[in-house]
Amino acid sequence: MWKTISVAAWVIAGASGLAPAAFSQESGGEWQHASALTGTPKYRPDFSHFDYVNPDAPKGGELKYYATGTFDSLNPIPYGGSKAAGLSLVFETLMTPAEDEIDAQYGLLAEGFRVPEDLSFVTYRLNPEARFSDGEPVTAEDVVFSFERLKELNAMYANYYRHVVSAEVTGEREVTFSFDETGNRELPQIVGQLMVLPKHWFEDGRDVSASTLDKIVGSGPYEIAEVNPGSSITYRLRDDYWGRDLPVNVGRNNFGSVNFLYFADLDVAFEAFRAGTFDFWVETRAKRWATGYNFPAVKDGQVKREAVPNPLRKTGIMQALVPNNRRAPFDDERVREALIYAFDFETINKNQLSDAYSRNNSYWFGTDLASSGLPQGEELQILESVRDLVPPEVFNTASKLPVGGTEAESRANLQKAFQLLKEAGFERRGSQMVNAETGEPFSFEILLDNPSLQVVVLPYVENLRKLGIDASVRVVDTSQYQNRVNDFDYDMIWELWAQSLSPGNEQFNYWGSRSVDQPGSENYAGVSDPGVDALIGKIVFADDRDTLVAATKALDRVLLAHDFVIPLYYSKDYRIAYWNTIAHPGFPEYGLDFPAAWWSTEAK
């Protein structure tokens, strides 16, 4: 979810909406309605609605949607546990993004904000009309409470907001966030993503750090209507929603109710979708997309299918099998490289995935931030400045993943993997790959939360077995998976990093040494490397867009050189199917705006 800020051009749209405003250190600058990370915000202060919505969309009817696993809490604050799907319908943030812009955001709970020229703080001013569903106003004290409790009790937020040192009430409906450094263009923006929670509700004898199934009140367009623990949750559209007519909400939040139904796994869920149990489906299996939609409701037009551009194309993505480099033998780069050689993407793509995917060959795959060829220009200069901290091959060897697909190529790749393992101190004894000194077999567990992923993982396991490596697969429920991932209790997992075209502080959470032992961080691979840390710092403090791009390419190149993960694949299409009980306007350029911009065909 994390959108970040780039460079000096954290462009602030002034009252005219046309140009950056001048700032004064004392005042904190002029009040603004929107920010954009690159360029100028598309929508002026007097805009009526986003271009991609239907402002006359009917309201009412029901959306039935699905989730997998289970849930045990409605409290979004503490880290851990399994939170109910859809809570973002209840809680709001200070700002909200536009899905037809790469990185702009507009006021939601906040009616405006201002920053000084040195970006040492940001002040947000709340909309005076903002109300929680119990009628209580949203106050500056609620914002401070939310910031402090989220940072205290949730490791992810603690890391994300580590450079935000305080939140203080500085005026009626005003909160000022102070930073521990100046010139960091990202910090004012990420504060706008802060979820605001009701202080009065939590302090009425409730434990803010505990899981709860009590119906928490929020300021958002929906309220929690019905909870069946672990099996379903229903949200009801508020008749008294304070923000209904805000420009960012016109034509949105149309369903009278939204019901999430829980299923054990995606296979069971798909059968329920076929039967009409719920309305909307995201297809993650290429083979099923090609062959599994010949049921009557598709043939007679009750179920529609669309392949739309993948929203992640605006950010870049790395989807990968992730070895836990905190554990031996994954802490040996030669072992990690051998594991990459053992993954035959081309054969798996052909046999299991209907040739529907492209290989991830960059952490910013598909964007202008992806490294390619040999470093040149400013990227090379940046790498030269940290030459002693990065692998020497980044200067003279272009990153290239092994290619399989034929018997000869697969055999050659396994031979290369075998040689790398031998160099790392392993040898083959009978059918087992063992540590040459201790005789300990090379075995590990691949932890999954979705059984459908086995269609890719099991062929990989078989290839590893040819090397004498005993890899097992364990599928657990979502709650157990999340708890183990939060505690880094795994050998290898399947994970995804959705990136940003304006990367910043979140990169420390993904790859920084400071997050390697922080429970709940997204440093799944266990990266702790001084060269990586130095390059992230150059991204955060880049002076302009060109430097940001160059520094990001340098980081991408170094991450790839270390072989931290086994890159998987990406689809340029986002495959959806839905019953004719729901409809949508034209899609925004960078998303679906589901369910907000959709509506029920049964609504009047």
N, C-alpha and C positions, 0 to 999 in steps of 0.2 A: 504494500500500500504506500510505501514511503516515496513521496515525490520530494525532490531536493532542488536546491538552488545552485546556480552556477555563479560565478564570477561577478565582475563589476557590473555586469549588466543584469543585475536583479532589477529589472526595469519596473518602475513604479508609475502607474497611470495617475496623473493628477486630476484635478477636478474637471478639466476639459476632456480628459480621456485621451489626449493626443500626444503628450510629451512628458518626460520625466520632470518631477518637481524639484525645486531647489530646497535644500535642507539646512536647518540650523541645529547645532549641537544642543542648544538650550531648549528649543521647542520640540525637538524630535522630528522636525519636518512637518509638511502639510498632511492633512488627513486624505487618505486614498481609498478607493473602492475596490481596487483589484491589483494583482501583481502578476507579472509574467517573467519566467526565467530567461526566455529568449524573445527578443522583439517586444512589441507593445500589445497589451491585452486587446483582444478582438472587440469586446463589448464595452461601450461607453457607459458612463454612470447612469444615463437615462434609458438603458436598454429595457425592453419589455419582457423578453423571454429568450431562451437559447434558440438558435435557428433550427435545431434538429428535433424539436418537440412539436406536438400538435397542441396548440394553446386551447383548442376546443375539445380536447379528449374527454369522453364521458367518464364520470366517476361512479363507482359502484362495482358490484359483482365480486367474484372471488378469484384469486390466484392460488392454485395448489402447486407446490414445488417440492423438491426432494432434498434430503441430506442423507449421509451415510454414517453409520456408527451409532452414537448415542450422545446424550448431553446430561450434565449434572449440575449446571449452574446458570443463573441469569445475571450474575455479577461480572461485569467486564473488567474489573480492576485487577484482582490478583492474578499472577501468572500461574499456570498449571491448571489441571482439571480440563473438562471439556465443556466449553460454553455453547449455549444454544445458537443455532443458525438464525440469522436475521436481526440480531440486536442492533445493527446499524439503522434499522427502521425506527428505532426508539430514541437513540442518542444522536446528538448533532455535534458538529465541529464548528470552530470559529469561522472557517472559510470552507468553500467547496469548489471542486474543479469543474471545468467545462470539458466535455468529452470531444469537442471538435477543435481543441487546442492541445498542444503537446504538454504545456506546463503552466497554464494560467489558472488562477483561482480567484473566486469572488466571495463577497461577504455573505455569510449565512447567519450564525448567531451574532457575528460582529458586523456592525454597519460601516466600520472604517478602521484604519490603522495608520500608524506613522512610525518612521524610523529616522535616526540621525544619519548624517553623512558617513560616519565611521562604523555604522551598523553595530554599535555596542549594546543596543537594546531595541525593543519594539514595544509599542503601546497599542493595544486593541481596545476599541470602544464598542460595547454591546448595543444591540438594537433594543430600544426601550420597550418594544412590544413583546419581546421574547418571554415565553411562559412555559413552565413544565405542565404536564397533563393534569396535575392536581391543582392548577391555578396559581401556584407560587411563581413569582418572577424569577428569571435567570439573572443572577447577580454576579458582580465581580468576585465576591467571596466564593461563589460556586466554581469559578474558573481557577482561583488559587487553590481551593480544596482539591479539585480534579488533578491539577498539575502535581501537587505535592503527594497525593496518595498514589497516583499512577507511577510516579518516579520512585516512591518508597517501596511499593509492593509488587511491581511488575518489572522483571529484569530487562525485558525488551525496551520498555519506555525509559528505564534508568540509563541504559546505554545510548538510546536515541537522543535523549535530552541531557546528556552529561555535561554539555557546555552551556546549558541554560541553568544559571546558578540560583535564580530566585524568581518568584512571581509575587508582585505586590499590588494591592489596591492603591491606585494613585489618583483617583477621581471618581465622581459618580459614574458608574457603569464602565470604568476604565481600569485595565490591568496592564502593568508594565513588566515585561520579562527582560531580565538583565543577563548578559553573557559574560563568560570569563575570558573572552578574547574579542578583538575588533577585526573588522575586515572579512569576517566569515559570512558570505552572502547567503548561505543556506539557512542559517539559524532563524531569521525572522519568518521565513516561509514555513519551516516545519512546525513552528509554534502555532501557526494557523490551522494545522491539522489536529490540534488538541481536542479530544473528546470531552465534553462538559457534562458533568454528572451532578445530581441534586445533593448538596451538602446536608440540607435539612432532613432528607429522607434517611440517609445513612447515619446521621447523628441522633436519630430518634430510637436509641436503644439497639441499633444493629451493628454487627461487626463488619467493618468495611473490608477486612482482610479475608473473610470467609466466603465460601460458596453458599449460594442461597437459591431457592426456587420461589422466593417471594417476588411478586410482580413489581419490579422497580419502575419508578416513574421517570420519564425523560421528556425532553423538549421537542422531540421529533414528530413527524406526521402520523405515526402509529403508536398505539399503546398495546401492551401485552393483554390479550383477552382470555386465552385459555392455555393451560400447560398440562400436558400429559407426560410426566417425567420420562425422558429417554426415548419417547416414541413420537411425539408431535408437539408443536407449539403454533398458536394462532395469534396473529396481530390484527388489530382493528383500526381502520382509518379514523382519526379524531375529527369530529365535527367542529371542534373548537381550536383546531391547530392554528397557532398564532402566525406561522409563516406561509400560509397557503398562497398568498398573493405576492410573495417576493418574486422578483424576476427570475431568480434561480430555480423557483419551484413551479412557475406557471406551466401547465401542461404535464406536470409530473405528479407522482404519488396519487395514482388514479384508482387503484383497486380498493374496493370497500373492505376487503380482508385479505391477508396473505397467510397461507397455512403451509408450514414446513412439515413434511412427513418423513420419518426416519426409516431407513432400510439397512439390513445387515451389510450389503455390499452392492456394487453397481449392477451386477447381473440381475439380482432380485429387483432392483429399482427399475431397470429397463423393462422387465416383464410387466411391472406395475404401470409404467408409462404406456406401453402397448395397449393395456386394458383400459386406459383412460382414467387411472387413479389420480394422476396429476397432469399438469398442462405443458410443462416446458422441460426440454432435455438437452443437455450438452453432450454430444457424442465424442468420446475419447478414443474409440477403437476404429481404426481405418477399415478393417475387414468387415466389421458390423455395418459401417456406413455404406460399404459397397454391396453387401449381400443381405443385410438383416432388416431391410425396410420394405418387405414385400407383403406386409400384413394388410388386411382389408381397409383399415382407416387411412392408410397412405394412398391406396389405389383410388378410393372414392373422394379424396380431397379433404377429409376431416383432419388429417395430420399433414402439416406442411414441413418441408425440409429446405434449409438454406445453408450454403457455405459462404460465409462472409469473411472479409479480411481479418486476420488475427489481431486483436487489440494490442497484443504484446509487441507488434512490429514497431510501435513508437518508442519502445524502451530498450529493446534488446533482451535476450533471455539466455540463461544457461540452465539446461535441464541435464541432470547427471546422476550417475551412481557415485556416491560419495563415501570413500573410505575414511575412517576416523584416524587421522594422522597423529592423534594423541597416543595411539596404541601401536606397539610393534606387531607385525613388521611393516605396517603402513607408513611408519615414520622414515622409511628408507625410500628415497626417490626412485631407485632402480626397481623396487618392488611395485611401486605405483605405475611406473612406465610399463612394466610387464603386464599388469592388469589391463592397461589400455590396449596393448597388442593382442590380448586374448579376447577382446570384444569385437566380434565380426558384425559391424553394423550393416554392411551391404547385404549379407545373407539374411539377417534378421528382418531387415526392411522388406526384402523381397518375399520371404516365406511367411512372416507373421504379420506384416504391416501393410501389405498390398502396395508396396513401393510408394507410399503416400508422404514420406517424410524426407527432410534434409538434415544432414548431420550438423550438430552444433560444433562449430570450429572456433568460437569466440565467446567470451563472457558477455559481449554486447553484440551477439549474432544478429546480422541483418541491419545494422546501423552504421553511421559514419564514424562511430567510436571504436569499431572493431579494428584490431591490428591486422596487417597483411604485409607480405613480402618482407623486406628488410627495413629497419627503421631509418628514417630520413628527416632532415630539417629539424624542427623544434623537438620532435619526439626523440631523435637521436641525441640532441643536446641534453634533454632531461635524463635520458639513460646514462649518458656520460657523467652526469653529476652524481650518480649513485653507482658508478661502475663497480666499485669494490663490494657492493651489497647485492648484486644481481648475478644470475648465471651468465657466464661469458658467451654462451651460445646465442643469447638474444641479439648480439651485435652482428653475427655472421651466418645464422641459420634461421630460415623462415619456419615458423611452426606449421607442422603438417601431421595430421592424424593418419595412422596406418589404414590402408584400403584393403578390404577383403572382397568376398563375393564369389571367388572361384576356389576350387580345391587347392590349386597351387599357391594362391595368395594366402589362403587361410593357413596352409602348412608353413609357409615362410614366416608368417606373423607369429605362429606358435613357437617356431624355432628361435626367433628373436626374443620372445618372452622367456623361453627356457634359458637362453644365454644371459639375460639380465638377472634372472633369479640366481643363476650360478654365481654371477659376480657379487650378488648380495649375500652370499653365504649359504645358499640352499643347494641340495642335490637330490636326485631321484634315487630312491631305494625301493625297488619293486614297483608297486603301483602308487607309491606315495612320494610327494615332495616334502622333504624334511630339512630342518636346520642342520647343516653339516656338523656343527659342533655339539649340539645338544641332542640331536635325533628327534626333536619335537616336530610332529607333523604340521604342515601349513594348512590350517583349517580356520574358517571364519563363518559368521552368520550374516546373511543379508536380511535386514528387517524392513518389512513393508506394512502399510496400513490398507492396502487395496489388493485383493487377490487377482484382479485382472492384469496387474503389472507382471504377473508371473509368465505371461506369454512372451515377454521379452527377457526376463531374468533367467528362466529355466534353460534356454539355449546357451546363455552365457555360462551358467553353472556347468553345463555339459562340456563346454570348451575348456573351462578351468580344470575339470576332471581329467581331460587329456594331458594336462600338465602335471597331474598328481595332486592338485589342490582340492581339498574337500570343502566346498562351499555349500552351505545349507540355506534354505529359505524359510523364514518364519513370518507369518501374517498375523497381526494382532489388531484389536479394535482401535478406533481412532484415539480414544482417551489414553489407552496404554501406550500407543505409539508416541503421542505427543509428550507424555510424561518422560518416556525414555529418551526422546530426542532432546527435551529441555535439559536433561541431566547428562547428556552425551554418553548414554549407556547403550552403545551399539558398536558393531564392527563396520558395517556398511549400510547405508540407507539410500533411498531414491528421493532426491529433492530438486527443487527448482528455485532459482533466483531470478525474479523479474526486476530488471534494471531500470535505469532512468537515463534520459538523454542529457540530464544535468546532474551527474553524480556528485556526491559530496560525503557528508559525515556518515551516511549509512554504510559506506564501504568499510569503515572501521568495525561495524557490527558484523559484516560478512567475512572480512579477512584480516582484521587488525589483531595484533598481539594482545591488546587490552581486553578483547572479548573472548579469547580462546578458552578461558576457564570461567566465564560468566554464565551461569545457568540461564537458559532461555534465549541466549544470543543466537544469531543465525550464522555463526561461524561453525557450520556443521562439519567442515573438513578438518578443523583444528589447526588453522593456519596461524603460525607465529613466526614472522620473518621480518628482519629489519629493512630489507629492500622494499618489501610490500608496504610496510608502514610508512617509509619515506615517500613512496609514490602516492599513497593516499593523501598524505599531507600536501603534496604538490597539487593534487586535484582540488582539495578543499580551498586552498589559497591561491588558485589560479587568478590572474589579473584580467583575463579576457577569454572569449570563447575559443579562440585558436589555441591558447595555452591549455585550456581545459581539455580540448579534444586530444591534443598531443600527449598530455599527462595520462589521460585515460587509456589511450592506445598503448602507452608504455606499461601501465599496470596490467592491461590485458595480456600483453606479450610475456610479462614476467610470470603471471599466474599460470599461463599455458606452459611455460618452460619448466615449471616446478611439477607438472603433472599431478596437481592436487586432487583432481576428479577424473572420472571416466565419462567424457561428454556423450550425451545421448542424441536427441533429435528434436526437431521443431517442425510444425506444420504452418504453412502460410495461410491456411484456411482455418476458420473457427466454425465447426459444424454444429448446427442447432436444428432441433425439430420441435414443433409445438402444435397443439390441437387448435382448431379454429375457434375455440372459446376465448382466445386472446389475440391481440393484434398490436402492431407497432407502427410508428411513423418511419420516415427514412432514417437510416442509421447514421449517427455521427461518425466523423472520420476515424476516430480512435476508440471506438467502443460500441456497445449495444445499448447502454443506459437501461439495462434490465435490472430490476423490474420497473424502475421509476417512470420511464417515458412510455411504457406499454399500458394497455387498458383491456378491460373485459368487453367482449362483443355482446355480452348480455346486459351491460350497463346502459342506462338511458340518459 
